[in-house]
């Protein structure tokens, strides 16, 4: 997949629009030079894209983050971290007595 940096859409490589732009000489033969561009907005500013494992949308490779073997876009990563933080906080709240006992045990072992 590819991602257009101008219109922020993703598209397949086969969907690229191609246009012959320059007639050039190559090794004594005249040949057309082909340019490829975004099928939606016509921009030449596109890059490789990676799918977010959470939302399924495609983003430029530098906007996708690997966490525990999962690829997350920025929005899904923030959501994942909020949920994870809330789960950890809930665990500590629900296990307050056990944690206090564990702390006492650790102090005794020192």
Secondary structure, DSSP 8 states (H G I E B T S, - for coil): -EEETTT--EE-GGG-EEEEEEEEEETTEEEEEEEEE-TTT--S-EEEEEE-TTT--EEEGGGEEEETTEEEEHHHHHHHHHHHHHHHHHHHHHTHHHHHHHHHHHHHH-
